[in-house]
Amino acid sequence: MPLIPNVGRDTFKIKFILIIITLFLWMGVFLHLFPVWYMFITSIKPYQETFKFPPTLWTREPTFIVYKLIYRITEQGSNVAGGGYGINYPFYVYLKNSFIITGGTMAIQIPVTALLAYSVSKLYTFRWSRFLFLLCIGLLMVPGTVSIIPRYLIIAHFPFPTRQIPNIPFTNIKFPNYKLINTYWGIILPAGFSAFNFLLFKGSFDAIPDELLNAARLDGASEFSIFRRIVLPISKPIFAVVAYFTFSSAWNQFLWPLIVLTKNKMYPLAVTLYRFQHTLMHQRGEMPTDPASLALLNQGIGINGLMGMSIIESIPVFIMFLIFREYLMTGIKIRGLK
């Protein structure tokens, strides 16, 4: 059903309302696309032009030297950037780290969250399902910053969330533990469950008729077989929505990798861009004096390089949206409207 009925559209009042609505929607489109446009224009500007005031919406001398230099960074690594907060390794190393962390998070979080949501929705009795549901949803009430210290203590000597490793009773021998600092597992394992995605999965699984699952059980199907052959095909839209949310969250996470990782070679792109920005930061408008910043500026990399790398970082998220867009539209549509 259209927002404005077809009857009476020729009147001045209806036409005026349509014009106002159209202008308002186009304004929203402009406000969403302008930052992307400005990032791209800045990335193809020469380094000196990025400081021109007032800033221009186009450049008189467009150049793609920044993207070439990014490719040269990929080949030469630390020979271009130097030390300090610079890019000490080829660019593809940080890209690979982001894909490993994101892929590992998706591979663990989505199955764990989906199976738990299915168990709470279809397998447990009402009392236990209600208890587990409230327990999982209660995690949404805990701010992420509050759990940083306990999580860090756990991965510092897994699985003990204490400052010191306890001893085995009646001995002076400490319990076996694993140090997950400076490992991919230290980032992936704490993200193995998402309460928000659990809520999405459970809402979708609750809509599946119990009669369909009971018929499969009468035919001798196991619960895992029911989940794989019946629940999973029916729930493709919600799996696509959760996959996109999980990918975006894991790809863009910054604070936790910055805390867990101390080796430059293991940083994801989000942390690398922060360190790259720190390298390019000028104090009081003066030229930098540290070797890393001077090496970047001599290569023509400045704010334009930061914008170019930011565009590269955003491309995988955009590709994921294109892959899942049909399922995303199906998964988030309002079913009450036809």
C-alpha positions as CSV (number, residue, x, y, z in Angstrom):
1,M,0.0,0.0,0.0
2,P,1.6,3.3,-1.0
3,L,2.2,6.0,1.5
4,I,0.2,8.6,-0.6
5,P,-2.9,7.2,-2.3
6,N,-3.2,7.4,-6.0
7,V,-6.5,9.2,-5.8
8,G,-6.1,12.9,-5.6
9,R,-2.4,13.1,-6.5
10,D,-3.1,15.8,-9.1
11,T,-4.1,18.3,-6.5
12,F,-1.6,21.0,-5.4
13,K,-1.5,19.9,-1.8
14,I,-0.6,16.2,-2.6
15,K,2.0,17.3,-5.1
16,F,3.6,19.6,-2.6
17,I,3.7,16.8,0.0
18,L,5.3,14.5,-2.5
19,I,7.9,17.0,-3.3
20,I,8.8,17.6,0.3
21,I,9.0,13.8,1.0
22,T,11.2,13.4,-2.1
23,L,13.5,16.2,-1.1
24,F,13.8,14.8,2.4
25,L,14.7,11.3,1.1
26,W,17.3,12.7,-1.3
27,M,18.8,14.7,1.5
28,G,19.2,11.5,3.5
29,V,20.9,9.8,0.5
30,F,23.2,12.7,0.2
31,L,24.2,12.7,3.9
32,H,24.9,9.0,3.7
33,L,27.0,9.2,0.5
34,F,28.9,12.4,1.1
35,P,31.4,11.0,3.6
36,V,32.2,8.2,1.1
37,W,32.6,10.7,-1.7
38,Y,34.8,12.9,0.5
39,M,37.0,10.0,1.4
40,F,37.5,9.0,-2.2
41,I,38.2,12.6,-3.3
42,T,40.8,13.1,-0.5
43,S,42.5,9.8,-1.4
44,I,43.2,11.0,-5.0
45,K,44.3,14.5,-4.0
46,P,48.0,15.3,-3.8
47,Y,49.4,15.5,-0.3
48,Q,49.7,19.3,-0.3
49,E,46.1,19.8,-1.5
50,T,44.6,17.8,1.4
51,F,45.4,20.8,3.7
52,K,43.8,23.4,1.4
53,F,41.2,25.5,3.1
54,P,38.3,25.6,2.3
55,P,38.4,22.0,1.3
56,T,37.3,21.3,-2.3
57,L,34.8,18.7,-3.5
58,W,37.1,17.8,-6.4
59,T,40.8,18.1,-7.2
60,R,42.4,19.9,-10.1
61,E,45.2,17.4,-10.3
62,P,43.7,14.0,-9.5
63,T,46.3,11.3,-8.9
64,F,46.2,7.7,-7.8
65,I,49.7,7.8,-6.5
66,V,48.4,6.9,-3.0
67,Y,47.0,3.6,-4.2
68,K,50.3,2.9,-6.0
69,L,52.2,3.8,-2.9
70,I,49.9,1.4,-0.9
71,Y,50.9,-1.2,-3.4
72,R,54.5,-0.3,-2.9
73,I,54.1,-0.6,0.8
74,T,52.7,-4.0,0.2
75,E,55.9,-4.9,-1.7
76,Q,58.5,-3.1,0.4
77,G,57.0,-3.2,3.8
78,S,59.1,-1.4,6.5
79,N,61.5,0.0,4.0
80,V,58.8,2.6,3.2
81,A,57.2,3.3,6.5
82,G,60.1,3.0,8.9
83,G,59.6,2.1,12.6
84,G,57.6,3.7,15.4
85,Y,53.9,3.6,14.8
86,G,54.3,3.1,11.1
87,I,53.5,0.1,8.9
88,N,56.4,-2.2,9.7
89,Y,55.1,-5.1,7.5
90,P,53.6,-5.4,4.1
91,F,50.0,-4.2,3.9
92,Y,48.6,-7.7,3.0
93,V,49.8,-8.9,6.4
94,Y,47.3,-6.7,8.2
95,L,44.6,-7.6,5.7
96,K,45.3,-11.3,6.3
97,N,45.1,-10.8,10.1
98,S,41.7,-9.2,9.7
99,F,40.4,-12.1,7.6
100,I,41.8,-14.7,10.1
101,I,40.2,-13.0,13.1
102,T,36.9,-12.3,11.3
103,G,36.7,-15.8,9.7
104,G,37.5,-17.5,13.0
105,T,34.9,-15.4,14.9
106,M,32.2,-16.3,12.4
107,A,33.2,-20.0,12.3
108,I,32.7,-20.3,16.1
109,Q,30.1,-17.7,17.0
110,I,27.5,-18.4,14.5
111,P,27.2,-22.3,15.1
112,V,27.5,-21.9,18.9
113,T,24.9,-19.2,19.1
114,A,22.5,-20.9,16.6
115,L,22.7,-24.3,18.3
116,L,22.1,-22.8,21.8
117,A,19.2,-20.8,20.5
118,Y,17.7,-23.9,18.9
119,S,18.1,-25.8,22.1
120,V,16.4,-23.2,24.2
121,S,13.6,-22.8,21.6
122,K,12.8,-26.4,20.8
123,L,14.5,-28.9,23.1
124,Y,14.4,-27.8,26.8
125,T,11.4,-27.7,29.0
126,F,9.7,-24.4,29.7
127,R,11.4,-24.0,33.1
128,W,14.9,-24.6,31.8
129,S,14.4,-22.7,28.5
130,R,13.1,-19.7,30.4
131,F,16.1,-19.8,32.7
132,L,18.7,-20.1,29.9
133,F,16.9,-17.4,27.9
134,L,17.0,-15.0,30.8
135,L,20.7,-15.9,31.4
136,C,21.7,-15.2,27.8
137,I,19.6,-12.1,27.5
138,G,21.0,-10.8,30.8
139,L,24.4,-10.6,29.0
140,L,23.0,-7.7,27.0
141,M,22.7,-5.7,30.2
142,V,26.4,-5.9,30.9
143,P,28.4,-3.2,29.2
144,G,31.4,-4.4,27.2
145,T,33.8,-2.2,29.0
146,V,32.9,-3.8,32.3
147,S,34.0,-7.2,31.1
148,I,37.4,-6.2,29.6
149,I,39.4,-6.9,32.8
150,P,37.8,-10.3,33.5
151,R,38.2,-11.3,29.8
152,Y,41.9,-10.2,29.9
153,L,42.6,-12.2,33.0
154,I,41.0,-15.3,31.4
155,I,43.1,-15.2,28.3
156,A,46.2,-14.2,30.2
157,H,46.2,-17.7,31.8
158,F,43.2,-19.6,30.4
159,P,40.9,-20.8,32.0
160,F,41.4,-19.0,35.3
161,P,40.0,-15.4,35.6
162,T,42.3,-14.5,38.4
163,R,45.4,-12.4,38.8
164,Q,47.4,-15.4,39.9
165,I,47.2,-19.1,38.9
166,P,45.9,-21.2,41.8
167,N,47.8,-24.3,43.0
168,I,46.5,-27.8,42.8
169,P,45.0,-28.6,46.3
170,F,47.5,-30.0,48.8
171,T,50.4,-29.3,46.4
172,N,52.7,-26.5,45.4
173,I,52.0,-27.2,41.7
174,K,50.0,-24.7,39.7
175,F,47.1,-25.7,37.6
176,P,47.9,-26.1,33.8
177,N,47.0,-23.0,31.9
178,Y,47.4,-21.4,28.5
179,K,48.5,-17.9,27.7
180,L,46.5,-16.5,24.8
181,I,48.0,-13.1,24.7
182,N,49.4,-12.2,21.3
183,T,47.4,-15.0,19.6
184,Y,44.4,-15.0,17.3
185,W,42.6,-17.2,19.8
186,G,42.7,-14.5,22.4
187,I,40.5,-12.4,20.2
188,I,38.3,-15.1,18.7
189,L,37.3,-17.1,21.8
190,P,35.9,-14.2,23.8
191,A,33.6,-13.5,20.8
192,G,32.4,-17.1,20.6
193,F,28.9,-16.2,21.7
194,S,26.7,-13.2,21.0
195,A,23.6,-12.5,23.1
196,F,22.1,-10.2,20.4
197,N,22.5,-12.9,17.7
198,F,21.0,-15.4,20.2
199,L,17.9,-13.2,20.4
200,L,17.6,-13.0,16.6
201,F,18.0,-16.8,16.2
202,K,15.6,-17.7,18.9
203,G,12.9,-15.4,17.5
204,S,13.3,-17.1,14.1
205,F,13.3,-20.6,15.5
206,D,10.2,-20.0,17.6
207,A,8.3,-19.4,14.4
208,I,9.0,-22.9,13.1
209,P,6.1,-25.2,13.7
210,D,6.7,-27.9,16.3
211,E,4.6,-30.3,14.2
212,L,7.3,-30.2,11.4
213,L,10.1,-31.1,13.8
214,N,8.0,-33.8,15.6
215,A,7.3,-35.5,12.2
216,A,11.0,-35.7,11.5
217,R,11.6,-37.2,15.0
218,L,9.0,-39.9,14.3
219,D,10.9,-40.8,11.1
220,G,14.0,-41.4,13.2
221,A,15.9,-38.2,12.4
222,S,18.4,-37.0,15.0
223,E,18.3,-33.5,16.4
224,F,21.4,-32.5,14.5
225,S,19.9,-33.9,11.3
226,I,16.7,-32.0,11.9
227,F,18.7,-28.8,12.5
228,R,20.8,-29.3,9.3
229,R,18.1,-30.5,6.9
230,I,15.0,-28.6,8.2
231,V,15.8,-25.7,10.4
232,L,18.8,-24.5,8.5
233,P,17.1,-24.2,5.1
234,I,14.1,-22.5,6.5
235,S,16.2,-20.0,8.5
236,K,18.5,-18.9,5.7
237,P,17.4,-15.2,5.9
238,I,18.2,-15.0,9.7
239,F,21.5,-16.8,9.2
240,A,22.4,-14.2,6.5
241,V,21.5,-11.3,8.8
242,V,23.6,-12.8,11.6
243,A,26.5,-13.5,9.3
244,Y,26.6,-10.0,8.1
245,F,26.3,-8.5,11.6
246,T,29.0,-10.8,12.8
247,F,31.3,-10.1,9.9
248,S,30.9,-6.3,10.3
249,S,31.5,-6.4,14.1
250,A,34.5,-8.7,13.9
251,W,36.1,-6.8,11.0
252,N,35.8,-3.4,12.6
253,Q,36.6,-4.3,16.2
254,F,39.4,-2.2,17.6
255,L,39.7,-2.0,21.4
256,W,40.0,-5.7,22.2
257,P,42.7,-6.4,19.6
258,L,44.6,-3.3,20.7
259,I,44.6,-4.6,24.3
260,V,45.4,-8.3,23.5
261,L,48.0,-7.9,20.7
262,T,51.4,-6.3,21.2
263,K,53.1,-7.6,18.1
264,N,52.8,-5.3,15.1
265,K,52.7,-8.2,12.8
266,M,49.4,-9.5,14.2
267,Y,47.4,-6.3,14.2
268,P,44.2,-6.2,12.1
269,L,43.4,-3.4,9.8
270,A,41.4,-1.4,12.3
271,V,44.4,-1.2,14.7
272,T,46.8,-0.6,11.8
273,L,44.8,2.5,10.6
274,Y,44.9,3.9,14.2
275,R,48.6,3.5,14.4
276,F,49.0,4.9,10.9
277,Q,46.9,7.9,11.9
278,H,49.1,8.3,15.0
279,T,52.2,8.4,12.7
280,L,50.6,11.1,10.5
281,M,49.5,13.3,13.4
282,H,51.1,16.8,13.3
283,Q,51.5,18.7,16.6
284,R,50.4,22.3,16.3
285,G,50.5,22.2,12.6
286,E,54.3,21.6,12.5
287,M,56.1,19.2,10.2
288,P,56.8,15.9,12.0
289,T,60.4,15.0,12.9
290,D,60.3,11.3,13.7
291,P,61.7,9.0,11.0
292,A,58.5,7.1,10.4
293,S,56.4,10.1,9.6
294,L,59.1,11.7,7.5
295,A,59.5,8.5,5.5
296,L,55.8,8.5,4.8
297,L,55.7,12.1,3.8
298,N,58.7,11.7,1.5
299,Q,56.7,9.0,-0.3
300,G,53.7,11.4,-0.7
301,I,51.6,9.5,1.9
302,G,49.6,11.7,4.3
303,I,45.9,12.1,5.0
304,N,45.3,11.0,1.4
305,G,46.9,7.7,2.2
306,L,44.8,7.3,5.4
307,M,41.6,7.8,3.4
308,G,42.8,5.4,0.7
309,M,43.4,2.7,3.3
310,S,40.1,3.4,4.9
311,I,38.4,2.8,1.6
312,I,40.2,-0.5,1.2
313,E,39.2,-1.5,4.7
314,S,35.5,-0.8,3.9
315,I,35.4,-2.8,0.7
316,P,35.0,-6.3,2.3
317,V,32.0,-5.1,4.3
318,F,30.4,-3.6,1.2
319,I,31.0,-6.9,-0.7
320,M,29.4,-8.9,2.2
321,F,26.4,-6.6,1.9
322,L,26.1,-7.3,-1.8
323,I,26.3,-11.1,-1.2
324,F,23.6,-11.1,1.5
325,R,21.4,-8.2,0.4
326,E,18.6,-10.4,-0.8
327,Y,18.5,-12.4,2.5
328,L,19.0,-9.2,4.5
329,M,15.9,-7.7,2.9
330,T,13.9,-10.8,3.6
331,G,15.3,-11.1,7.2
332,I,14.5,-7.6,8.3
333,K,11.3,-6.9,6.5
334,I,8.1,-6.2,8.5
335,R,5.9,-9.2,8.0
336,G,2.8,-7.5,9.1
337,L,2.8,-5.3,6.0
338,K,1.9,-6.6,2.6
